[in-house]
């Protein structure tokens, strides 16, 4: 007899409470680990052990019919919390003053992004938070300098609008030290106080930064008036006071609730992954525990002669110090002279850092350390792609059943393995596609996606299949792209959907492009643009592709030999974009004949090209049974990856051996991936 809905919900609630208790218990164990490592000075992370644990959990997920991607993201979140908890404990032991009640100054009022960031920092690093709202960045620094506040939280950069120059300029003159950092997702919404519609909005209030980060959305509203405010929270307060259907604020939904506002539209930033990095300043520097990953920020000015900056940076390279940020700002009163801001990975107490700073003080006109502080970036545990492939055939069959993902954000990256190519290729530059690196001695990559148009659910299932079996990239079918490009509204909806799906599964996204009209829009959404054979003679498109910062994959047109294909690649690179990949799609002896593949020609291309080569074997194979052999042949020829089509559940082409394009169902794709282990 089935349970009623109330009983089922009660059972779910009990399980949720049990999960919370287990998470709390795990955090306490993480603190016990930190106490042990405090005495032994053991490294905070054991990446080898983490990889073994995650690989085992992925296999268990297959056996339990759980989405391995879902399990992986939960694991990443738990590990991140564990690392940051241990890191905070070690820092508190080394800097006991940080455990007391503290006053933190931030920009704006309650509900502003800076306020949310201050609360996030205080929750992990200090005791009870006393909030001090400020109207300007300069006021934040003065509150800390004068002792009215213990810490100041300042936004320093944003993934959409870039560096915040006002903050950099203030850092040049303050005596405060940077003692911490954190990142916070920025989820801009159009907030209103009354029931209204976008076409009724005449005025939009916000801080200049959110307005800049949402410029593309604002352009769709027509002739709206933009009103600058001291902070996004002041903008929300203003709209709440006006109570008009013709005004709106740009800020976050959480803050909007504090002012009685609701979101008329969400997800309006120019860049989908809109993240701000904040720094935390204090009157005194902090020590960073040896086991904790550290970052050091410094400023310097160099002599005014050719190569002076390079000479300074070479000092960091020679000491094995990685630079993660380089920014320049004008020096007040010295025309054309620049102050350089550097973020480097390393602890100020390390011998190599001290040695590098001594040499920099001799090489530069001015050098000053702004602070050394714990890095809040926790790199997700990396496992090789084959770790996602079920070990048992029973698990393979279970995993072939579509499992939809759960959309938990993470920063998972694909790891290089020891795989190498069979032929010695010419020196090949690597191309970074999202979190995946292709080329050189990187592992053999498999790109895959559906063969034709599909519903949202089918696209989700297709992406889940690619992820579950270790695929490296999710591709959009050309036919669907062409249909969407004929309708700009449909294209916007489709690309947003695909972007969401690819981010949900942490898969880079390949989008085909055939005209210059849509290239800019697609480049903003894609991790890799694909120019198909029929567009390879479109000179305007090739030039435009060369001017975009997005990696581009060029396919062989039927009439192109290797020399012609390489010439097209050089045409693209001559426009500035050096991130070019070649795709082998075969050639035709006559216009009526089907494309055929000359393996020797591909092997020669891999040797001649200084860029990665990918093969699309399904173009010249109508029988899916041939694909595993062709994939192995491509690998042996020196190719760096393959592009494969997936058949959707219930698709008749799964068993049609004479179909024009061979497509793999989930089980066949999983079995093929297993042969590449």
VOVOTI-509095 format. One record per residue (C-alpha): residue in three letters; x, y, z. Coordinates in steps of 0.1 Angstrom, whole numbers, padded with zeros to 4 digits, always signed. Last residue first. Layout:
BEGIN
ALAXYZ
...
***
This chain:
BEGIN
UNK+0407+0043-0212
UNK+0397+0049-0249
UNK+0378+0016-0252
UNK+0356+0026-0223
UNK+0346+0057-0242
UNK+0333+0035-0270
UNK+0313+0015-0245
UNK+0298+0046-0230
UNK+0289+0060-0265
UNK+0272+0027-0274
UNK+0252+0027-0242
UNK+0241+0064-0246
UNK+0231+0059-0283
UNK+0256+0067-0309
UNK+0248+0085-0342
UNK+0261+0076-0377
UNK+0252+0104-0401
UNK+0236+0097-0435
UNK+0216+0068-0420
UNK+0223+0034-0436
UNK+0228+0016-0403
UNK+0195+0028-0390
UNK+0196+0014-0354
UNK+0201+0046-0335
UNK+0187+0067-0363
UNK+0151+0059-0350
UNK+0156+0082-0320
UNK+0139+0069-0289
UNK+0165+0084-0266
UNK+0186+0110-0285
UNK+0213+0098-0308
UNK+0247+0113-0300
UNK+0271+0127-0326
UNK+0309+0125-0322
UNK+0337+0151-0326
UNK+0371+0135-0321
UNK+0403+0145-0303
UNK+0440+0154-0304
UNK+0447+0137-0338
UNK+0480+0120-0341
UNK+0471+0094-0368
UNK+0468+0068-0340
UNK+0440+0088-0323
UNK+0422+0091-0356
UNK+0425+0054-0362
UNK+0412+0047-0327
UNK+0382+0069-0334
UNK+0377+0052-0368
UNK+0376+0017-0352
UNK+0352+0028-0325
UNK+0330+0045-0352
UNK+0326+0016-0376
UNK+0297+0000-0357
UNK+0278+0032-0359
UNK+0274+0027-0397
UNK+0270+0058-0418
UNK+0307+0066-0416
UNK+0322+0096-0435
UNK+0308+0125-0415
UNK+0307+0103-0384
UNK+0345+0104-0382
UNK+0347+0141-0371
UNK+0384+0144-0365
UNK+0401+0170-0342
UNK+0435+0186-0349
UNK+0453+0209-0325
UNK+0475+0237-0338
UNK+0511+0238-0350
UNK+0500+0219-0381
UNK+0524+0199-0403
UNK+0525+0167-0383
UNK+0488+0166-0376
UNK+0481+0174-0412
UNK+0504+0146-0424
UNK+0484+0121-0402
UNK+0451+0135-0417
UNK+0463+0131-0452
UNK+0475+0095-0445
UNK+0440+0087-0430
UNK+0423+0098-0462
UNK+0386+0101-0452
UNK+0358+0102-0477
UNK+0330+0127-0482
UNK+0301+0114-0503
UNK+0303+0117-0541
UNK+0282+0141-0562
UNK+0307+0171-0561
UNK+0335+0148-0571
UNK+0365+0134-0552
UNK+0352+0147-0519
UNK+0372+0155-0488
UNK+0370+0145-0451
UNK+0357+0163-0421
UNK+0390+0168-0403
UNK+0386+0197-0378
UNK+0414+0222-0372
UNK+0417+0242-0340
UNK+0425+0279-0338
UNK+0432+0299-0306
UNK+0456+0325-0322
UNK+0429+0351-0327
UNK+0446+0383-0339
UNK+0434+0389-0375
UNK+0464+0370-0389
UNK+0452+0340-0369
UNK+0421+0336-0391
UNK+0441+0339-0423
UNK+0466+0315-0409
UNK+0439+0289-0404
UNK+0427+0295-0440
UNK+0462+0288-0452
UNK+0464+0256-0431
UNK+0433+0244-0448
UNK+0446+0252-0483
UNK+0479+0235-0476
UNK+0462+0204-0462
UNK+0440+0200-0493
UNK+0406+0217-0495
UNK+0378+0209-0520
UNK+0355+0192-0495
UNK+0359+0221-0470
UNK+0380+0211-0440
UNK+0366+0223-0407
UNK+0378+0253-0387
UNK+0374+0253-0349
UNK+0376+0288-0333
UNK+0385+0298-0298
UNK+0367+0329-0285
UNK+0386+0362-0284
UNK+0369+0374-0316
UNK+0389+0392-0344
UNK+0399+0360-0363
UNK+0363+0349-0364
UNK+0354+0381-0381
UNK+0381+0375-0407
UNK+0369+0340-0413
UNK+0332+0352-0416
UNK+0342+0379-0441
UNK+0361+0353-0461
UNK+0332+0329-0464
UNK+0350+0300-0481
UNK+0349+0278-0450
UNK+0312+0282-0446
UNK+0301+0250-0463
UNK+0327+0230-0443
UNK+0314+0240-0408
UNK+0328+0269-0388
UNK+0327+0259-0351
UNK+0330+0284-0323
UNK+0343+0272-0289
UNK+0335+0283-0254
UNK+0302+0297-0267
UNK+0279+0323-0252
UNK+0297+0356-0260
UNK+0310+0341-0293
UNK+0274+0333-0303
UNK+0264+0370-0300
UNK+0294+0382-0319
UNK+0291+0356-0346
UNK+0254+0361-0353
UNK+0255+0384-0384
UNK+0289+0371-0395
UNK+0273+0340-0409
UNK+0278+0302-0406
UNK+0284+0297-0368
UNK+0284+0264-0350
UNK+0283+0264-0312
UNK+0306+0243-0290
UNK+0300+0245-0252
UNK+0325+0236-0225
UNK+0310+0211-0201
UNK+0306+0219-0164
UNK+0273+0199-0163
UNK+0251+0228-0153
UNK+0273+0252-0172
UNK+0267+0233-0204
UNK+0229+0232-0197
UNK+0227+0269-0189
UNK+0247+0279-0220
UNK+0225+0256-0241
UNK+0194+0273-0228
UNK+0208+0308-0233
UNK+0219+0298-0268
UNK+0184+0284-0276
UNK+0165+0314-0263
UNK+0187+0339-0281
UNK+0186+0319-0313
UNK+0148+0317-0312
UNK+0146+0355-0310
UNK+0171+0359-0338
UNK+0152+0336-0361
UNK+0171+0323-0391
UNK+0201+0317-0367
UNK+0179+0293-0348
UNK+0173+0270-0378
UNK+0210+0271-0387
UNK+0220+0262-0351
UNK+0195+0233-0351
UNK+0209+0219-0383
UNK+0245+0224-0371
UNK+0240+0202-0340
UNK+0251+0219-0307
UNK+0282+0204-0291
UNK+0290+0195-0255
UNK+0327+0192-0246
UNK+0351+0168-0227
UNK+0332+0135-0227
UNK+0339+0113-0196
UNK+0310+0089-0197
UNK+0287+0107-0173
UNK+0294+0141-0188
UNK+0285+0132-0224
UNK+0254+0113-0212
UNK+0243+0141-0190
UNK+0246+0165-0219
UNK+0224+0143-0240
UNK+0198+0140-0212
UNK+0197+0178-0208
UNK+0193+0182-0246
UNK+0164+0157-0245
UNK+0147+0176-0216
UNK+0151+0209-0234
UNK+0135+0195-0265
UNK+0155+0185-0295
UNK+0170+0196-0328
UNK+0195+0174-0346
UNK+0226+0152-0342
UNK+0230+0155-0304
UNK+0263+0163-0288
UNK+0299+0150-0284
UNK+0335+0161-0280
UNK+0360+0134-0271
UNK+0395+0145-0260
UNK+0428+0126-0263
UNK+0448+0136-0233
UNK+0471+0167-0234
UNK+0506+0162-0249
UNK+0502+0190-0274
UNK+0466+0199-0280
UNK+0434+0206-0262
UNK+0429+0221-0227
UNK+0395+0219-0210
UNK+0382+0243-0184
UNK+0366+0266-0211
UNK+0383+0256-0243
UNK+0421+0263-0238
UNK+0441+0257-0269
UNK+0476+0242-0266
UNK+0502+0250-0291
UNK+0516+0221-0311
UNK+0552+0215-0319
UNK+0550+0193-0349
UNK+0536+0158-0343
UNK+0555+0127-0334
UNK+0530+0099-0341
UNK+0514+0076-0315
UNK+0499+0104-0295
UNK+0502+0106-0257
UNK+0480+0097-0228
UNK+0496+0104-0193
UNK+0465+0121-0181
UNK+0455+0158-0182
UNK+0427+0167-0158
UNK+0393+0181-0167
UNK+0381+0209-0145
UNK+0352+0213-0120
UNK+0344+0248-0110
UNK+0311+0242-0093
UNK+0275+0253-0095
UNK+0247+0228-0085
UNK+0224+0225-0115
UNK+0207+0192-0105
UNK+0213+0170-0135
UNK+0189+0148-0154
UNK+0196+0111-0155
UNK+0191+0093-0189
UNK+0196+0055-0186
UNK+0230+0047-0201
UNK+0243+0048-0165
UNK+0223+0017-0156
UNK+0237-0002-0187
UNK+0273+0008-0178
UNK+0267-0002-0142
UNK+0258-0036-0154
UNK+0288-0036-0177
UNK+0311-0029-0147
UNK+0337-0002-0146
UNK+0314+0027-0152
UNK+0332+0056-0171
UNK+0336+0088-0150
UNK+0372+0078-0139
UNK+0381+0078-0177
UNK+0380+0116-0177
UNK+0409+0118-0152
UNK+0400+0130-0117
UNK+0405+0165-0104
UNK+0395+0177-0070
UNK+0382+0212-0072
UNK+0406+0241-0067
UNK+0398+0259-0036
UNK+0402+0297-0042
UNK+0400+0316-0009
UNK+0437+0323-0009
UNK+0449+0332+0026
UNK+0466+0366+0030
UNK+0498+0385+0023
UNK+0494+0422+0020
UNK+0501+0455+0002
UNK+0538+0446-0003
UNK+0556+0477-0017
UNK+0580+0482-0046
UNK+0594+0514-0061
UNK+0620+0522-0087
UNK+0624+0486-0097
UNK+0654+0462-0102
UNK+0670+0465-0068
UNK+0638+0462-0048
UNK+0627+0434-0071
UNK+0658+0414-0062
UNK+0651+0416-0025
UNK+0614+0408-0032
UNK+0624+0377-0051
UNK+0646+0364-0023
UNK+0619+0370+0003
UNK+0593+0352-0018
UNK+0617+0323-0024
UNK+0624+0320+0013
UNK+0587+0317+0021
UNK+0573+0340+0048
UNK+0555+0361+0022
UNK+0535+0331+0012
UNK+0530+0324-0025
UNK+0507+0328-0054
UNK+0512+0363-0069
UNK+0488+0392-0073
UNK+0505+0422-0089
UNK+0496+0459-0092
UNK+0518+0480-0115
UNK+0521+0518-0110
UNK+0524+0535-0144
UNK+0542+0566-0157
UNK+0528+0584-0187
UNK+0524+0617-0168
UNK+0538+0617-0133
UNK+0516+0638-0110
UNK+0494+0609-0100
UNK+0509+0576-0111
UNK+0486+0560-0137
UNK+0472+0525-0130
UNK+0484+0491-0141
UNK+0471+0456-0134
UNK+0487+0422-0133
UNK+0469+0392-0118
UNK+0476+0355-0112
UNK+0514+0357-0111
UNK+0531+0323-0104
UNK+0563+0323-0084
UNK+0589+0297-0095
UNK+0618+0319-0084
UNK+0630+0325-0120
UNK+0594+0334-0130
UNK+0592+0360-0103
UNK+0625+0376-0114
UNK+0614+0374-0150
UNK+0585+0398-0141
UNK+0610+0425-0131
UNK+0630+0421-0164
UNK+0597+0422-0184
UNK+0587+0454-0167
UNK+0620+0471-0176
UNK+0620+0457-0212
UNK+0623+0491-0229
UNK+0631+0520-0206
UNK+0612+0541-0182
UNK+0623+0524-0150
UNK+0597+0503-0131
UNK+0569+0510-0106
UNK+0558+0484-0081
UNK+0527+0472-0062
UNK+0523+0440-0042
UNK+0496+0415-0035
UNK+0505+0381-0019
UNK+0484+0350-0021
UNK+0485+0320+0003
UNK+0475+0284+0003
UNK+0475+0274+0040
UNK+0499+0248+0054
UNK+0525+0274+0062
UNK+0500+0295+0082
UNK+0495+0330+0069
UNK+0505+0359+0092
UNK+0483+0389+0093
UNK+0489+0425+0084
UNK+0478+0453+0108
UNK+0453+0482+0101
UNK+0429+0460+0082
UNK+0418+0454+0046
UNK+0395+0427+0031
UNK+0395+0422-0007
UNK+0364+0414-0028
UNK+0362+0395-0060
UNK+0330+0398-0080
UNK+0314+0371-0101
UNK+0291+0373-0131
UNK+0290+0339-0148
UNK+0263+0347-0173
UNK+0280+0378-0187
UNK+0261+0408-0198
UNK+0240+0406-0166
UNK+0202+0403-0168
UNK+0197+0369-0151
UNK+0165+0380-0135
UNK+0134+0399-0146
UNK+0106+0417-0127
UNK+0123+0408-0094
UNK+0103+0419-0063
UNK+0108+0448-0040
UNK+0098+0451-0003
UNK+0131+0467+0007
UNK+0146+0437+0025
UNK+0132+0415-0003
UNK+0153+0434-0028
UNK+0185+0425-0010
UNK+0179+0388-0016
UNK+0168+0395-0052
UNK+0201+0412-0061
UNK+0205+0447-0076
UNK+0193+0468-0105
UNK+0166+0492-0095
UNK+0133+0500-0112
UNK+0110+0530-0120
UNK+0079+0534-0140
UNK+0055+0514-0119
UNK+0061+0539-0091
UNK+0065+0532-0053
UNK+0089+0561-0051
UNK+0103+0551-0016
UNK+0109+0515-0026
UNK+0126+0526-0058
UNK+0150+0549-0038
UNK+0157+0522-0012
UNK+0166+0498-0039
UNK+0190+0523-0055
UNK+0206+0530-0021
UNK+0212+0493-0018
UNK+0228+0492-0052
UNK+0253+0518-0040
UNK+0261+0555-0042
UNK+0234+0558-0069
UNK+0236+0566-0106
UNK+0204+0572-0125
UNK+0199+0557-0159
UNK+0171+0571-0181
UNK+0154+0546-0203
UNK+0153+0551-0241
UNK+0148+0515-0252
UNK+0146+0487-0227
UNK+0167+0464-0249
UNK+0198+0485-0243
UNK+0194+0479-0206
UNK+0199+0442-0212
UNK+0232+0448-0230
UNK+0244+0473-0204
UNK+0239+0450-0175
UNK+0275+0450-0161
UNK+0278+0487-0167
UNK+0246+0494-0148
UNK+0258+0470-0120
UNK+0291+0490-0118
UNK+0276+0525-0119
UNK+0255+0519-0088
UNK+0218+0515-0095
UNK+0186+0532-0105
UNK+0166+0526-0137
UNK+0141+0551-0151
UNK+0113+0548-0177
UNK+0101+0513-0171
UNK+0067+0507-0187
UNK+0082+0484-0215
UNK+0096+0461-0188
UNK+0062+0454-0173
UNK+0045+0465-0140
UNK+0032+0454-0107
UNK+0047+0478-0082
UNK+0080+0480-0062
UNK+0104+0469-0089
UNK+0137+0450-0092
UNK+0155+0442-0124
UNK+0178+0414-0112
UNK+0216+0410-0111
UNK+0230+0378-0097
UNK+0266+0386-0086
UNK+0283+0356-0073
UNK+0307+0364-0044
UNK+0345+0359-0042
UNK+0366+0363-0011
UNK+0398+0379-0001
UNK+0418+0385+0031
UNK+0443+0405+0051
UNK+0451+0433+0027
UNK+0471+0458+0047
UNK+0463+0495+0055
UNK+0488+0523+0049
UNK+0467+0537+0021
UNK+0481+0555-0010
UNK+0483+0530-0038
UNK+0453+0511-0024
UNK+0431+0541-0032
UNK+0439+0540-0069
UNK+0432+0503-0071
UNK+0398+0509-0054
UNK+0388+0536-0079
UNK+0400+0514-0108
UNK+0375+0486-0102
UNK+0389+0459-0125
UNK+0367+0441-0150
UNK+0331+0449-0159
UNK+0320+0413-0164
UNK+0343+0391-0143
UNK+0344+0417-0116
UNK+0373+0432-0098
UNK+0384+0449-0065
UNK+0352+0451-0044
UNK+0361+0464-0010
UNK+0355+0450+0025
UNK+0369+0470+0054
UNK+0380+0456+0087
UNK+0384+0467+0123
UNK+0361+0497+0119
UNK+0361+0531+0138
UNK+0399+0527+0142
UNK+0408+0558+0122
UNK+0424+0538+0094
UNK+0395+0514+0093
UNK+0368+0541+0090
UNK+0391+0560+0066
UNK+0394+0530+0043
UNK+0356+0526+0041
UNK+0351+0563+0036
UNK+0374+0562+0005
UNK+0353+0534-0010
UNK+0322+0557-0007
UNK+0288+0559+0012
UNK+0297+0536+0041
UNK+0277+0511+0061
UNK+0292+0498+0094
UNK+0280+0464+0104
UNK+0290+0447+0137
UNK+0296+0410+0129
UNK+0300+0384+0157
UNK+0332+0364+0156
UNK+0356+0365+0127
UNK+0367+0343+0098
UNK+0340+0321+0085
UNK+0307+0340+0091
UNK+0325+0373+0089
UNK+0336+0368+0053
UNK+0301+0359+0041
UNK+0285+0388+0061
UNK+0310+0412+0045
UNK+0302+0398+0010
UNK+0265+0403+0016
UNK+0271+0439+0026
UNK+0293+0445-0004
UNK+0265+0432-0026
UNK+0241+0456-0010
UNK+0213+0443+0011
UNK+0219+0464+0042
UNK+0234+0497+0032
UNK+0261+0508+0009
UNK+0298+0501+0007
UNK+0313+0481+0036
UNK+0329+0486+0070
UNK+0333+0456+0093
UNK+0333+0459+0131
UNK+0346+0428+0149
UNK+0338+0405+0178
UNK+0368+0384+0186
UNK+0383+0355+0167
UNK+0406+0376+0145
UNK+0427+0386+0175
UNK+0440+0350+0177
UNK+0461+0353+0146
UNK+0480+0320+0143
UNK+0453+0300+0159
UNK+0426+0319+0140
UNK+0445+0313+0107
UNK+0447+0275+0114
UNK+0410+0274+0121
UNK+0401+0295+0090
UNK+0421+0271+0068
UNK+0405+0240+0083
UNK+0370+0255+0076
UNK+0381+0266+0041
UNK+0394+0231+0033
UNK+0363+0213+0047
UNK+0339+0237+0030
UNK+0356+0232-0003
UNK+0357+0195+0002
UNK+0320+0194+0009
UNK+0312+0215-0022
UNK+0334+0194-0044
UNK+0318+0162-0031
UNK+0283+0176-0038
UNK+0295+0185-0073
UNK+0309+0150-0079
UNK+0276+0133-0067
UNK+0256+0154-0092
UNK+0280+0146-0120
UNK+0278+0109-0111
UNK+0240+0110-0116
UNK+0228+0084-0092
UNK+0218+0049-0104
UNK+0232+0033-0072
UNK+0258+0014-0092
UNK+0268+0045-0112
UNK+0270+0066-0080
UNK+0293+0039-0064
UNK+0316+0043-0094
UNK+0317+0081-0089
UNK+0323+0077-0052
UNK+0353+0055-0059
UNK+0368+0081-0082
UNK+0361+0108-0057
UNK+0379+0089-0029
UNK+0409+0081-0050
UNK+0412+0117-0063
UNK+0409+0131-0027
UNK+0436+0107-0015
UNK+0460+0120-0043
UNK+0450+0156-0035
UNK+0460+0154+0001
UNK+0452+0190+0012
UNK+0463+0210+0042
UNK+0499+0200+0039
UNK+0513+0185+0071
UNK+0528+0209+0096
UNK+0527+0181+0122
UNK+0512+0201+0150
UNK+0487+0221+0131
UNK+0481+0191+0109
UNK+0465+0173+0138
UNK+0444+0203+0147
UNK+0433+0207+0111
UNK+0422+0170+0110
UNK+0402+0175+0141
UNK+0386+0205+0124
UNK+0377+0183+0094
UNK+0361+0158+0118
UNK+0339+0186+0132
UNK+0329+0194+0096
UNK+0320+0158+0090
UNK+0297+0158+0120
UNK+0280+0190+0108
UNK+0275+0173+0074
UNK+0261+0142+0091
UNK+0237+0163+0111
UNK+0226+0181+0080
UNK+0220+0148+0062
UNK+0200+0135+0090
UNK+0178+0166+0089
UNK+0173+0161+0052
UNK+0164+0125+0057
UNK+0138+0134+0083
UNK+0123+0160+0060
UNK+0121+0134+0032
UNK+0103+0110+0056
UNK+0078+0138+0065
UNK+0072+0145+0029
UNK+0064+0109+0022
UNK+0041+0107+0051
UNK+0022+0138+0040
UNK+0020+0125+0004
UNK+0002+0093+0014
UNK+0022+0061+0016
UNK+0015+0033-0010
UNK+0000+0000+0000
***
